Structures are given as C-alpha cells and as structure tokens.
C-alpha cells in the first residue's frame, strides 16, 4: 500500500508518516519499482500501535522504546504517566483557581489584574511580613477575593499574620462565613480552630448562625470558641457549652466572663444563677469544678445569686464555702 493510501485509511498524514520513518518508528517494508514507499500489513499495524500509544501521552521516543525493547516494562511507564498527569492536572487546577479569583475581583483594567496577581502571590509568600502586608492591603480599591483570604487564614500559623487576615476577612463581604464554615469539617484540628476563630470575628447574622451550628461540633475546642463568641454577642444558646467549659476547666475564666455578659437583666441573671447552682448540686461534679462554678457566680448580679452565695458559704466543701464567703464580702463592700 502506497503512502497516500495509508494516510487516507489511517488518518495519519503523509508528512507525519515520513517523520515516523525518519525517527525509525515505522519504516515501510518495501519500495515499488518507481521508488515509492510501500507499506505492508505489519507496517500498518505498527502505525496504529504508534497512534494508540501517542493517545496515552507517550513521547515518540518512549513509543520507540515500548515497541522495540523486549525488556521494556509497560507497567512502570504507565505509572510514570499517571504521576505526570496528576502533576499536570494539579498545575492546571491551580491556574484555574487563580484565574477565577482574578475574575471575582472584577478588575477594570490590566493594572487591576496585575495588582490582584501581586496580592495573591504575596499571600502565598514564605515571608510572614509579606503575607501580613498583603492581608492589610487587601481592603484597597481592588480587594483580594474572599476565597483567597479564607484559604490563607485557614493555613496561616503565624499569629500576627492570622490576625491581619481575620481583619481583612471581616471586611470582605458576605461570602466569608459560609466558606469558613466548610473549614470546620477539616480533618485537621488546627484548621478547624482557625476557621472558628475567624468566624468569631466575622460580623453579621450569617456568621452568628454558623457559630450556633458549631456548638454541636464534636471538637470541644471548636465548641468552646463558638460559645465564647456567641456569649459576647448575647446569644443565650451558648450557656450550656459555657457551663461545660467551667466544669471541665477549659478556658473557664473566659467562659465565666461570657456568662456575666449574658446576665444583662434580672430574668437572665436569675436563670444563669440557677443553671450554675444546678451544676454545683450534681453528684458527678467534682470538687475542683464546684470551686470554679462558685467563682463564676461572682459575675452574676441579683438577689438570687446573693442568696445562693449565703447558702454556699455553709457548704461542707471548705474551698467552696470560703469562695462564697469572699464573694459575699465583695458584694457587701460594693
């Protein structure tokens, strides 16, 4: 079969067939009397083998090895192709993410595009100072897309930089809370903590809703940060978690302070006093926890708390009794 007929039937151009011949990949088995290339059935099968291997992403050099080297290991080559493909996909995905973030910034001209690119590069810098400057400058005329800020804050381990990123996120618009809430599902405890800390500094009802949901999180650290933030916002749903924190001795001073914020009126104060007394009376509450619960009554105003302290000053647990008596003395002094 002559080269033109082979090209027509195989879909491989005559020019490419000549290139294959120059590389030694496919040599026509014969020549006609006029000197034209003549391909045998075996030659045509080899052409299809070459095209099949090209479709897998092999280079022409690798194809030559695969077809001519009896000791060639196809499994090893395919494994290498898998690795190369993964790397290429990762690079393309990273590029797509960057392009989407630039598009989300709605740049007006190429100067804006360059500014966003520079900020994105700075956020990924190895220099903590560069990352911090990028976070602080992200609220400019062309802000960094919120997705980039969330990704940066969830991976940031430097406290000062993390603080700057949380500040930038709090000014970034409405999409931040939902993206941060996704970080609460991370398998990494550090990422989960960064997510809830950032949510705690986000304003608005959406952030508050996300924090309410975090009260049921299996991670006690997440629950604790959410409860403290909600307590500061006057959300009574945080009370059970705040009480747990006092009993367990986890940030118990901050939890007690949050309870005092929630005791804003007589009804709320009496309800909190009753909740603290209920925990004190439980047989499973150990001596250290009873001491912390008694101390927490210091921040709860009202006659209900004062009456409770009078009773606790007679408690069989000397530490509880002394704490209650001291708190009563402070109230009398005021």
Phi and psi in degrees as GROMACS dihedral restraints (atoms count N, CA, C in turn):
[ dihedral_restraints ]
;  ai    aj    ak    al  type     phi  dphi    fc
    3     4     5     6     1   -78.0    20    10
    4     5     6     7     1   164.6    20    10
    6     7     8     9     1   -61.7    20    10
    7     8     9    10     1   -36.8    20    10
    9    10    11    12     1   -64.0    20    10
   10    11    12    13     1   -42.2    20    10
   12    13    14    15     1   -66.7    20    10
   13    14    15    16     1   -39.5    20    10
   15    16    17    18     1   -62.1    20    10
   16    17    18    19     1   -43.6    20    10
   18    19    20    21     1   -61.7    20    10
   19    20    21    22     1   -42.4    20    10
   21    22    23    24     1   -65.1    20    10
   22    23    24    25     1   -42.8    20    10
   24    25    26    27     1   -79.4    20    10
   25    26    27    28     1   -32.1    20    10
   27    28    29    30     1   -91.3    20    10
   28    29    30    31     1   -21.8    20    10
   30    31    32    33     1    82.3    20    10
   31    32    33    34     1     2.2    20    10
   33    34    35    36     1   -96.1    20    10
   34    35    36    37     1   125.5    20    10
   36    37    38    39     1   -63.7    20    10
   37    38    39    40     1   155.4    20    10
   39    40    41    42     1   -60.0    20    10
   40    41    42    43     1   -36.5    20    10
   42    43    44    45     1   -62.4    20    10
   43    44    45    46     1   -42.7    20    10
   45    46    47    48     1   -68.4    20    10
   46    47    48    49     1   -35.8    20    10
   48    49    50    51     1   -62.3    20    10
   49    50    51    52     1   -39.2    20    10
   51    52    53    54     1   -66.9    20    10
   52    53    54    55     1   -35.6    20    10
   54    55    56    57     1   -65.1    20    10
   55    56    57    58     1   -42.8    20    10
   57    58    59    60     1   -58.7    20    10
   58    59    60    61     1   -40.1    20    10
   60    61    62    63     1   -66.0    20    10
   61    62    63    64     1   -39.9    20    10
   63    64    65    66     1   -66.0    20    10
   64    65    66    67     1   -28.3    20    10
   66    67    68    69     1   -87.4    20    10
   67    68    69    70     1    -7.3    20    10
   69    70    71    72     1    80.5    20    10
   70    71    72    73     1    14.9    20    10
   72    73    74    75     1   -76.3    20    10
   73    74    75    76     1   -48.4    20    10
   75    76    77    78     1  -136.6    20    10
   76    77    78    79     1   108.9    20    10
   78    79    80    81     1  -105.4    20    10
   79    80    81    82     1   126.9    20    10
   81    82    83    84     1   -59.7    20    10
   82    83    84    85     1   137.4    20    10
   84    85    86    87     1   -70.1    20    10
   85    86    87    88     1   -24.2    20    10
   87    88    89    90     1  -147.2    20    10
   88    89    90    91     1  -178.7    20    10
   90    91    92    93     1  -134.1    20    10
   91    92    93    94     1   146.7    20    10
   93    94    95    96     1   -77.4    20    10
   94    95    96    97     1   173.8    20    10
   96    97    98    99     1   -61.0    20    10
   97    98    99   100     1   -25.6    20    10
   99   100   101   102     1   -88.6    20    10
  100   101   102   103     1    -0.8    20    10
  102   103   104   105     1    92.7    20    10
  103   104   105   106     1     6.3    20    10
  105   106   107   108     1   -78.4    20    10
  106   107   108   109     1   148.9    20    10
  108   109   110   111     1   -66.0    20    10
  109   110   111   112     1   138.7    20    10
  111   112   113   114     1  -131.8    20    10
  112   113   114   115     1   121.0    20    10
  114   115   116   117     1   -98.8    20    10
  115   116   117   118     1   134.4    20    10
  117   118   119   120     1   -87.6    20    10
  118   119   120   121     1   174.4    20    10
  120   121   122   123     1   -60.7    20    10
  121   122   123   124     1   -37.8    20    10
  123   124   125   126     1   -66.0    20    10
  124   125   126   127     1   -38.0    20    10
  126   127   128   129     1   -62.1    20    10
  127   128   129   130     1   -42.1    20    10
  129   130   131   132     1   -67.2    20    10
  130   131   132   133     1   -38.1    20    10
  132   133   134   135     1   -61.2    20    10
  133   134   135   136     1   -39.2    20    10
  135   136   137   138     1   -65.8    20    10
  136   137   138   139     1   -37.3    20    10
  138   139   140   141     1   -58.7    20    10
  139   140   141   142     1   -45.1    20    10
  141   142   143   144     1   -66.8    20    10
  142   143   144   145     1   -33.5    20    10
  144   145   146   147     1   -63.0    20    10
  145   146   147   148     1   -44.2    20    10
  147   148   149   150     1   -59.5    20    10
  148   149   150   151     1   -46.9    20    10
  150   151   152   153     1   -64.7    20    10
  151   152   153   154     1   -36.9    20    10
  153   154   155   156     1   -64.2    20    10
  154   155   156   157     1   -43.4    20    10
  156   157   158   159     1   -70.1    20    10
  157   158   159   160     1   -33.7    20    10
  159   160   161   162     1   -61.5    20    10
  160   161   162   163     1   -35.3    20    10
  162   163   164   165     1   -65.7    20    10
  163   164   165   166     1   -19.4    20    10
  165   166   167   168     1   -86.4    20    10
  166   167   168   169     1    -5.4    20    10
  168   169   170   171     1    97.0    20    10
  169   170   171   172     1     9.4    20    10
  171   172   173   174     1   -73.6    20    10
  172   173   174   175     1   146.0    20    10
  174   175   176   177     1   -75.7    20    10
  175   176   177   178     1   163.7    20    10
  177   178   179   180     1   -63.5    20    10
  178   179   180   181     1   -33.5    20    10
  180   181   182   183     1   -64.6    20    10
  181   182   183   184     1   -43.8    20    10
  183   184   185   186     1   -65.6    20    10
  184   185   186   187     1   -35.1    20    10
  186   187   188   189     1   -64.4    20    10
  187   188   189   190     1   -42.6    20    10
  189   190   191   192     1   -59.1    20    10
  190   191   192   193     1   -42.8    20    10
  192   193   194   195     1   -63.7    20    10
  193   194   195   196     1   -44.2    20    10
  195   196   197   198     1   -61.8    20    10
  196   197   198   199     1   -36.5    20    10
  198   199   200   201     1   -85.0    20    10
  199   200   201   202     1   -26.0    20    10
  201   202   203   204     1  -110.6    20    10
  202   203   204   205     1   -17.8    20    10
  204   205   206   207     1   -96.0    20    10
  205   206   207   208     1   110.5    20    10
  207   208   209   210     1   -61.1    20    10
  208   209   210   211     1   -28.5    20    10
  210   211   212   213     1   -91.1    20    10
  211   212   213   214     1     7.7    20    10
  213   214   215   216     1   -67.5    20    10
  214   215   216   217     1   134.8    20    10
  216   217   218   219     1  -100.6    20    10
  217   218   219   220     1   102.6    20    10
  219   220   221   222     1   -62.9    20    10
  220   221   222   223     1   -34.9    20    10
  222   223   224   225     1   -61.5    20    10
  223   224   225   226     1   -40.3    20    10
  225   226   227   228     1   -64.6    20    10
  226   227   228   229     1   -41.4    20    10
  228   229   230   231     1   -65.5    20    10
  229   230   231   232     1   -44.6    20    10
  231   232   233   234     1   -62.7    20    10
  232   233   234   235     1   -38.8    20    10
  234   235   236   237     1   -61.4    20    10
  235   236   237   238     1   -41.3    20    10
  237   238   239   240     1   -63.7    20    10
  238   239   240   241     1   -39.1    20    10
  240   241   242   243     1   -64.6    20    10
  241   242   243   244     1   -37.3    20    10
  243   244   245   246     1   -61.3    20    10
  244   245   246   247     1   -46.5    20    10
  246   247   248   249     1   -61.7    20    10
  247   248   249   250     1   -44.6    20    10
  249   250   251   252     1   -62.5    20    10
  250   251   252   253     1   -40.8    20    10
  252   253   254   255     1   -65.7    20    10
  253   254   255   256     1   -41.2    20    10
  255   256   257   258     1   -61.2    20    10
  256   257   258   259     1   -43.4    20    10
  258   259   260   261     1   -62.8    20    10
  259   260   261   262     1   -41.2    20    10
  261   262   263   264     1   -66.3    20    10
  262   263   264   265     1   -41.6    20    10
  264   265   266   267     1   -63.5    20    10
  265   266   267   268     1   -42.3    20    10
  267   268   269   270     1   -61.3    20    10
  268   269   270   271     1   -42.8    20    10
  270   271   272   273     1   -65.3    20    10
  271   272   273   274     1   -42.1    20    10
  273   274   275   276     1   -67.4    20    10
  274   275   276   277     1   -38.1    20    10
  276   277   278   279     1   -64.9    20    10
  277   278   279   280     1   -41.7    20    10
  279   280   281   282     1   -61.9    20    10
  280   281   282   283     1   -42.6    20    10
  282   283   284   285     1   -63.7    20    10
  283   284   285   286     1   -43.2    20    10
  285   286   287   288     1   -61.7    20    10
  286   287   288   289     1   -41.8    20    10
  288   289   290   291     1   -61.3    20    10
  289   290   291   292     1   -44.0    20    10
  291   292   293   294     1   -63.3    20    10
  292   293   294   295     1   -42.8    20    10
  294   295   296   297     1   -64.5    20    10
  295   296   297   298     1   -40.6    20    10
  297   298   299   300     1   -63.6    20    10
  298   299   300   301     1   -38.4    20    10
  300   301   302   303     1   -69.6    20    10
  301   302   303   304     1   -37.6    20    10
  303   304   305   306     1   -64.0    20    10
  304   305   306   307     1   -42.6    20    10
  306   307   308   309     1   -63.1    20    10
  307   308   309   310     1   -38.9    20    10
  309   310   311   312     1   -64.9    20    10
  310   311   312   313     1   -26.6    20    10
  312   313   314   315     1   -74.9    20    10
  313   314   315   316     1    -7.9    20    10
  315   316   317   318     1    51.1    20    10
  316   317   318   319     1    58.3    20    10
  318   319   320   321     1   -65.0    20    10
  319   320   321   322     1   139.7    20    10
  321   322   323   324     1   -85.0    20    10
  322   323   324   325     1   -27.8    20    10
  324   325   326   327     1  -153.2    20    10
  325   326   327   328     1  -178.8    20    10
  327   328   329   330     1   -66.2    20    10
  328   329   330   331     1   -26.5    20    10
  330   331   332   333     1   -64.4    20    10
  331   332   333   334     1   -40.4    20    10
  333   334   335   336     1   -64.8    20    10
  334   335   336   337     1   -41.4    20    10
  336   337   338   339     1   -58.9    20    10
  337   338   339   340     1   -46.7    20    10
  339   340   341   342     1   -63.5    20    10
  340   341   342   343     1   -36.1    20    10
  342   343   344   345     1   -66.2    20    10
  343   344   345   346     1   -43.5    20    10
  345   346   347   348     1   -64.0    20    10
  346   347   348   349     1   -43.0    20    10
  348   349   350   351     1   -59.2    20    10
  349   350   351   352     1   -43.7    20    10
  351   352   353   354     1   -63.4    20    10
  352   353   354   355     1   -40.9    20    10
  354   355   356   357     1   -67.0    20    10
  355   356   357   358     1   -40.3    20    10
  357   358   359   360     1   -63.7    20    10
  358   359   360   361     1   -40.4    20    10
  360   361   362   363     1   -66.3    20    10
  361   362   363   364     1   -38.9    20    10
  363   364   365   366     1   -66.3    20    10
  364   365   366   367     1   -37.7    20    10
  366   367   368   369     1   -63.8    20    10
  367   368   369   370     1   -26.2    20    10
  369   370   371   372     1   -95.9    20    10
  370   371   372   373     1     6.1    20    10
  372   373   374   375     1   -67.0    20    10
  373   374   375   376     1   153.3    20    10
  375   376   377   378     1   -76.3    20    10
  376   377   378   379     1   -14.3    20    10
  378   379   380   381     1   -87.2    20    10
  379   380   381   382     1   122.5    20    10
  381   382   383   384     1   -63.0    20    10
  382   383   384   385     1   -37.3    20    10
  384   385   386   387     1   -62.5    20    10
  385   386   387   388     1   -42.1    20    10
  387   388   389   390     1   -64.5    20    10
  388   389   390   391     1   -41.0    20    10
  390   391   392   393     1   -65.1    20    10
  391   392   393   394     1   -40.0    20    10
  393   394   395   396     1   -66.5    20    10
  394   395   396   397     1   -43.5    20    10
  396   397   398   399     1   -61.4    20    10
  397   398   399   400     1   -39.7    20    10
  399   400   401   402     1   -63.1    20    10
  400   401   402   403     1   -42.0    20    10
  402   403   404   405     1   -63.9    20    10
  403   404   405   406     1   -43.8    20    10
  405   406   407   408     1   -70.5    20    10
  406   407   408   409     1   -26.4    20    10
  408   409   410   411     1   -93.3    20    10
  409   410   411   412     1    -0.6    20    10
  411   412   413   414     1   -72.6    20    10
  412   413   414   415     1   -13.4    20    10
  414   415   416   417     1   -91.4    20    10
  415   416   417   418     1    20.6    20    10
  417   418   419   420     1   -75.9    20    10
  418   419   420   421     1  -163.6    20    10
  420   421   422   423     1   -63.0    20    10
  421   422   423   424     1   -33.8    20    10
  423   424   425   426     1  -118.5    20    10
  424   425   426   427     1    87.5    20    10
  426   427   428   429     1   -71.4    20    10
  427   428   429   430     1   156.6    20    10
  429   430   431   432     1   -69.6    20    10
  430   431   432   433     1   136.9    20    10
  432   433   434   435     1   -56.4    20    10
  433   434   435   436     1   143.8    20    10
  435   436   437   438     1   -60.3    20    10
  436   437   438   439     1   -33.2    20    10
  438   439   440   441     1   -59.0    20    10
  439   440   441   442     1   -40.2    20    10
  441   442   443   444     1   -67.5    20    10
  442   443   444   445     1   -39.2    20    10
  444   445   446   447     1   -66.1    20    10
  445   446   447   448     1   -40.9    20    10
  447   448   449   450     1   -64.1    20    10
  448   449   450   451     1   -45.9    20    10
  450   451   452   453     1   -59.4    20    10
  451   452   453   454     1   -40.5    20    10
  453   454   455   456     1   -67.7    20    10
  454   455   456   457     1   -44.7    20    10
  456   457   458   459     1   -69.4    20    10
  457   458   459   460     1   -31.4    20    10
  459   460   461   462     1   -74.6    20    10
  460   461   462   463     1   -17.7    20    10
  462   463   464   465     1  -108.1    20    10
  463   464   465   466     1    -0.9    20    10
  465   466   467   468     1   -85.6    20    10
  466   467   468   469     1   124.9    20    10
  468   469   470   471     1  -104.5    20    10
  469   470   471   472     1   -12.2    20    10
  471   472   473   474     1   -82.7    20    10
  472   473   474   475     1   118.5    20    10
  474   475   476   477     1   -55.8    20    10
  475   476   477   478     1   -45.0    20    10
  477   478   479   480     1   -64.8    20    10
  478   479   480   481     1   -40.7    20    10
  480   481   482   483     1   -67.5    20    10
  481   482   483   484     1   -42.2    20    10
  483   484   485   486     1   -60.3    20    10
  484   485   486   487     1   -40.5    20    10
  486   487   488   489     1   -62.4    20    10
  487   488   489   490     1   -42.3    20    10
  489   490   491   492     1   -64.9    20    10
  490   491   492   493     1   -38.9    20    10
  492   493   494   495     1   -67.1    20    10
  493   494   495   496     1   -40.0    20    10
  495   496   497   498     1   -64.6    20    10
  496   497   498   499     1   -37.8    20    10
  498   499   500   501     1   -61.5    20    10
  499   500   501   502     1   -44.9    20    10
  501   502   503   504     1   -64.6    20    10
  502   503   504   505     1   -40.6    20    10
  504   505   506   507     1   -63.2    20    10
  505   506   507   508     1   -39.0    20    10
  507   508   509   510     1   -63.2    20    10
  508   509   510   511     1   -17.6    20    10
  510   511   512   513     1  -110.8    20    10
  511   512   513   514     1    13.2    20    10
  513   514   515   516     1   -94.6    20    10
  514   515   516   517     1    -6.4    20    10
  516   517   518   519     1   115.1    20    10
  517   518   519   520     1  -162.0    20    10
  519   520   521   522     1   -89.5    20    10
  520   521   522   523     1   -14.2    20    10
  522   523   524   525     1   -84.8    20    10
  523   524   525   526     1   -14.2    20    10
  525   526   527   528     1   -57.9    20    10
  526   527   528   529     1   -49.8    20    10
  528   529   530   531     1   -57.3    20    10
  529   530   531   532     1   -44.3    20    10
  531   532   533   534     1   -63.4    20    10
  532   533   534   535     1   -39.8    20    10
  534   535   536   537     1   -69.1    20    10
  535   536   537   538     1   -38.9    20    10
  537   538   539   540     1   -67.2    20    10
  538   539   540   541     1   -36.2    20    10
  540   541   542   543     1   -60.9    20    10
  541   542   543   544     1   -31.4    20    10
  543   544   545   546     1   -64.4    20    10
  544   545   546   547     1   -31.2    20    10
  546   547   548   549     1   -67.0    20    10
  547   548   549   550     1   -21.0    20    10
  549   550   551   552     1   -67.9    20    10
  550   551   552   553     1   -17.5    20    10
  552   553   554   555     1   -93.0    20    10
  553   554   555   556     1     4.6    20    10
  555   556   557   558     1   -64.9    20    10
  556   557   558   559     1   145.5    20    10
  558   559   560   561     1   -71.1    20    10
  559   560   561   562     1   -12.7    20    10
  561   562   563   564     1   -90.4    20    10
  562   563   564   565     1   123.8    20    10
  564   565   566   567     1   -62.6    20    10
  565   566   567   568     1   -36.9    20    10
  567   568   569   570     1   -64.8    20    10
  568   569   570   571     1   -41.5    20    10
  570   571   572   573     1   -65.6    20    10
  571   572   573   574     1   -41.9    20    10
  573   574   575   576     1   -60.9    20    10
  574   575   576   577     1   -42.1    20    10
  576   577   578   579     1   -66.3    20    10
  577   578   579   580     1   -41.2    20    10
  579   580   581   582     1   -62.9    20    10
  580   581   582   583     1   -37.5    20    10
  582   583   584   585     1   -64.1    20    10
  583   584   585   586     1   -46.8    20    10
  585   586   587   588     1   -72.7    20    10
  586   587   588   589     1   -33.0    20    10
  588   589   590   591     1   -63.3    20    10
  589   590   591   592     1   -39.5    20    10
  591   592   593   594     1   -69.3    20    10
  592   593   594   595     1   -41.1    20    10
  594   595   596   597     1   -59.4    20    10
  595   596   597   598     1   -36.8    20    10
  597   598   599   600     1   -61.7    20    10
  598   599   600   601     1   -25.7    20    10
  600   601   602   603     1   -98.9    20    10
  601   602   603   604     1    -0.9    20    10
  603   604   605   606     1   -83.7    20    10
  604   605   606   607     1   132.7    20    10
  606   607   608   609     1   -81.2    20    10
  607   608   609   610     1   167.8    20    10
  609   610   611   612     1    98.8    20    10
  610   611   612   613     1   163.9    20    10
  612   613   614   615     1   -69.8    20    10
  613   614   615   616     1   -32.6    20    10
  615   616   617   618     1   -64.2    20    10
  616   617   618   619     1   -41.4    20    10
  618   619   620   621     1   -64.7    20    10
  619   620   621   622     1   -40.4    20    10
  621   622   623   624     1   -62.0    20    10
  622   623   624   625     1   -40.7    20    10
  624   625   626   627     1   -63.0    20    10
  625   626   627   628     1   -42.4    20    10
  627   628   629   630     1   -62.9    20    10
  628   629   630   631     1   -38.1    20    10
  630   631   632   633     1   -68.8    20    10
  631   632   633   634     1   -36.3    20    10
  633   634   635   636     1   -61.6    20    10
  634   635   636   637     1   -43.1    20    10
  636   637   638   639     1   -62.7    20    10
  637   638   639   640     1   -32.3    20    10
  639   640   641   642     1   -70.3    20    10
  640   641   642   643     1   -15.4    20    10
  642   643   644   645     1   -63.7    20    10
  643   644   645   646     1   -22.8    20    10
  645   646   647   648     1   -98.2    20    10
  646   647   648   649     1     9.9    20    10
  648   649   650   651     1   -68.2    20    10
  649   650   651   652     1   142.8    20    10
  651   652   653   654     1   -68.3    20    10
  652   653   654   655     1   -17.8    20    10
  654   655   656   657     1   -86.7    20    10
  655   656   657   658     1   117.6    20    10
  657   658   659   660     1   -64.0    20    10
  658   659   660   661     1   -29.8    20    10
  660   661   662   663     1   -65.8    20    10
  661   662   663   664     1   -44.0    20    10
  663   664   665   666     1   -61.3    20    10
  664   665   666   667     1   -46.5    20    10
  666   667   668   669     1   -58.8    20    10
  667   668   669   670     1   -42.2    20    10
  669   670   671   672     1   -63.9    20    10
  670   671   672   673     1   -48.0    20    10
  672   673   674   675     1   -61.6    20    10
  673   674   675   676     1   -40.9    20    10
  675   676   677   678     1   -63.7    20    10
  676   677   678   679     1   -42.9    20    10
  678   679   680   681     1   -64.8    20    10
  679   680   681   682     1   -43.0    20    10
  681   682   683   684     1   -62.9    20    10
  682   683   684   685     1   -41.8    20    10
  684   685   686   687     1   -66.0    20    10
  685   686   687   688     1   -42.4    20    10
  687   688   689   690     1   -68.0    20    10
  688   689   690   691     1   -37.7    20    10
  690   691   692   693     1   -59.8    20    10
  691   692   693   694     1   -42.0    20    10
  693   694   695   696     1   -64.5    20    10
  694   695   696   697     1   -25.0    20    10
  696   697   698   699     1   -91.5    20    10
  697   698   699   700     1     3.5    20    10
  699   700   701   702     1    78.7    20    10
  700   701   702   703     1    24.3    20    10
  702   703   704   705     1   -93.0    20    10
  703   704   705   706     1   111.6    20    10
  705   706   707   708     1   -67.2    20    10
  706   707   708   709     1   -17.4    20    10
  708   709   710   711     1   -61.3    20    10
  709   710   711   712     1   -18.9    20    10
  711   712   713   714     1   -77.8    20    10
  712   713   714   715     1   -13.9    20    10
  714   715   716   717     1   -56.2    20    10
  715   716   717   718     1   -50.9    20    10
  717   718   719   720     1   -57.2    20    10
  718   719   720   721     1   -41.1    20    10
  720   721   722   723     1   -67.7    20    10
  721   722   723   724     1   -39.8    20    10
  723   724   725   726     1   -62.7    20    10
  724   725   726   727     1   -38.8    20    10
  726   727   728   729     1   -65.5    20    10
  727   728   729   730     1   -41.0    20    10
  729   730   731   732     1   -59.0    20    10
  730   731   732   733     1   -40.8    20    10
  732   733   734   735     1   -63.5    20    10
  733   734   735   736     1   -39.6    20    10
  735   736   737   738     1   -67.1    20    10
  736   737   738   739     1   -44.8    20    10
  738   739   740   741     1   -61.8    20    10
  739   740   741   742     1   -42.3    20    10
  741   742   743   744     1   -84.3    20    10
  742   743   744   745     1    -8.7    20    10
  744   745   746   747     1    75.2    20    10
  745   746   747   748     1    26.8    20    10
  747   748   749   750     1  -102.1    20    10
  748   749   750   751     1   109.4    20    10
  750   751   752   753     1    49.8    20    10
  751   752   753   754     1    42.6    20    10
  753   754   755   756     1   -66.0    20    10
  754   755   756   757     1   -33.1    20    10
  756   757   758   759     1   -65.4    20    10
  757   758   759   760     1   -44.6    20    10
  759   760   761   762     1   -64.4    20    10
  760   761   762   763     1   -38.3    20    10
  762   763   764   765     1   -64.3    20    10
  763   764   765   766     1   -41.0    20    10
  765   766   767   768     1   -64.6    20    10
  766   767   768   769     1   -39.1    20    10
  768   769   770   771     1   -62.4    20    10
  769   770   771   772     1   -40.0    20    10
  771   772   773   774     1   -64.2    20    10
  772   773   774   775     1   -38.4    20    10
  774   775   776   777     1   -63.3    20    10
  775   776   777   778     1   -38.1    20    10
  777   778   779   780     1   -65.5    20    10
  778   779   780   781     1   -32.6    20    10
  780   781   782   783     1   -65.8    20    10
  781   782   783   784     1   -37.6    20    10
  783   784   785   786     1   -74.3    20    10
  784   785   786   787     1   -14.3    20    10
  786   787   788   789     1   -87.4    20    10
  787   788   789   790     1    55.7    20    10
  789   790   791   792     1   -81.2    20    10
  790   791   792   793     1   -18.0    20    10
  792   793   794   795     1  -140.1    20    10
  793   794   795   796     1   172.4    20    10
  795   796   797   798     1   -59.7    20    10
  796   797   798   799     1   -43.1    20    10
  798   799   800   801     1   -63.1    20    10
  799   800   801   802     1   -46.1    20    10
  801   802   803   804     1   -65.7    20    10
  802   803   804   805     1   -40.5    20    10
  804   805   806   807     1   -63.0    20    10
  805   806   807   808     1   -44.4    20    10
  807   808   809   810     1   -64.5    20    10
  808   809   810   811     1   -39.0    20    10
  810   811   812   813     1   -64.4    20    10
  811   812   813   814     1   -39.9    20    10
  813   814   815   816     1   -69.4    20    10
  814   815   816   817     1   -38.7    20    10
  816   817   818   819     1   -60.9    20    10
  817   818   819   820     1   -43.7    20    10
  819   820   821   822     1   -63.2    20    10
  820   821   822   823     1   -39.5    20    10
  822   823   824   825     1   -65.0    20    10
  823   824   825   826     1   -40.5    20    10
  825   826   827   828     1   -66.5    20    10
  826   827   828   829     1   -41.3    20    10
  828   829   830   831     1   -66.6    20    10
  829   830   831   832     1   -35.6    20    10
  831   832   833   834     1   -62.0    20    10
  832   833   834   835     1   -42.8    20    10
  834   835   836   837     1   -66.7    20    10
  835   836   837   838     1   -37.9    20    10
  837   838   839   840     1   -61.5    20    10
  838   839   840   841     1   -35.5    20    10
  840   841   842   843     1   -83.1    20    10
  841   842   843   844     1   -11.7    20    10
  843   844   845   846     1   -69.5    20    10
  844   845   846   847     1   134.5    20    10
  846   847   848   849     1   -64.6    20    10
  847   848   849   850     1   -20.1    20    10
  849   850   851   852     1   -84.1    20    10
  850   851   852   853     1    -7.5    20    10
  852   853   854   855     1   -81.4    20    10
  853   854   855   856     1   115.9    20    10
  855   856   857   858     1   -74.9    20    10
  856   857   858   859     1   171.8    20    10
  858   859   860   861     1   -60.1    20    10
  859   860   861   862     1   -47.7    20    10
  861   862   863   864     1   -58.7    20    10
  862   863   864   865     1   -40.8    20    10
  864   865   866   867     1   -65.8    20    10
  865   866   867   868     1   -38.5    20    10
  867   868   869   870     1   -63.2    20    10
  868   869   870   871     1   -36.9    20    10
  870   871   872   873     1   -64.9    20    10
  871   872   873   874     1   -41.9    20    10
  873   874   875   876     1   -68.4    20    10
  874   875   876   877     1   -38.2    20    10
  876   877   878   879     1   -64.9    20    10
  877   878   879   880     1   -40.3    20    10
  879   880   881   882     1   -62.9    20    10
  880   881   882   883     1   -43.7    20    10
  882   883   884   885     1   -61.3    20    10
  883   884   885   886     1   -34.8    20    10
  885   886   887   888     1   -65.3    20    10
  886   887   888   889     1   -23.9    20    10
  888   889   890   891     1   -64.2    20    10
  889   890   891   892     1   -16.9    20    10
  891   892   893   894     1   -60.3    20    10
  892   893   894   895     1   -31.7    20    10
  894   895   896   897     1   -92.2    20    10
  895   896   897   898     1     4.8    20    10
  897   898   899   900     1  -106.7    20    10
  898   899   900   901     1   114.8    20    10
  900   901   902   903     1   -79.1    20    10
  901   902   903   904     1   174.7    20    10
  903   904   905   906     1   107.2    20    10
  904   905   906   907     1   160.7    20    10
  906   907   908   909     1   -70.6    20    10
  907   908   909   910     1   -29.1    20    10
  909   910   911   912     1   -61.2    20    10
  910   911   912   913     1   -41.1    20    10
  912   913   914   915     1   -69.3    20    10
  913   914   915   916     1   -41.4    20    10
  915   916   917   918     1   -61.7    20    10
  916   917   918   919     1   -44.1    20    10
  918   919   920   921     1   -61.9    20    10
  919   920   921   922     1   -40.4    20    10
  921   922   923   924     1   -64.1    20    10
  922   923   924   925     1   -38.9    20    10
  924   925   926   927     1   -66.6    20    10
  925   926   927   928     1   -35.3    20    10
  927   928   929   930     1   -60.0    20    10
  928   929   930   931     1   -45.9    20    10
  930   931   932   933     1   -65.5    20    10
  931   932   933   934     1   -41.3    20    10
  933   934   935   936     1   -69.0    20    10
  934   935   936   937     1   -23.5    20    10
  936   937   938   939     1   -68.1    20    10
  937   938   939   940     1   -10.8    20    10
  939   940   941   942     1  -106.6    20    10
  940   941   942   943     1     9.9    20    10
  942   943   944   945     1   -63.2    20    10
  943   944   945   946     1   143.5    20    10
  945   946   947   948     1   -61.5    20    10
  946   947   948   949     1   -27.1    20    10
  948   949   950   951     1   -77.4    20    10
  949   950   951   952     1   111.7    20    10
  951   952   953   954     1   -60.2    20    10
  952   953   954   955     1   -37.5    20    10
  954   955   956   957     1   -64.2    20    10
  955   956   957   958     1   -42.3    20    10
  957   958   959   960     1   -64.6    20    10
  958   959   960   961     1   -44.8    20    10
  960   961   962   963     1   -61.8    20    10
  961   962   963   964     1   -44.2    20    10
  963   964   965   966     1   -66.4    20    10
  964   965   966   967     1   -39.9    20    10
  966   967   968   969     1   -63.4    20    10
  967   968   969   970     1   -45.9    20    10
  969   970   971   972     1   -61.9    20    10
  970   971   972   973     1   -44.1    20    10
  972   973   974   975     1   -61.8    20    10
  973   974   975   976     1   -41.8    20    10
  975   976   977   978     1   -64.0    20    10
  976   977   978   979     1   -41.8    20    10
  978   979   980   981     1   -66.2    20    10
  979   980   981   982     1   -36.9    20    10
  981   982   983   984     1   -62.7    20    10
  982   983   984   985     1   -40.7    20    10
  984   985   986   987     1   -62.3    20    10
  985   986   987   988     1   -42.1    20    10
  987   988   989   990     1   -63.3    20    10
  988   989   990   991     1   -38.8    20    10
  990   991   992   993     1   -66.1    20    10
  991   992   993   994     1   -42.6    20    10
  993   994   995   996     1   -63.4    20    10
  994   995   996   997     1   -36.7    20    10
  996   997   998   999     1   -67.0    20    10
  997   998   999  1000     1   -31.9    20    10
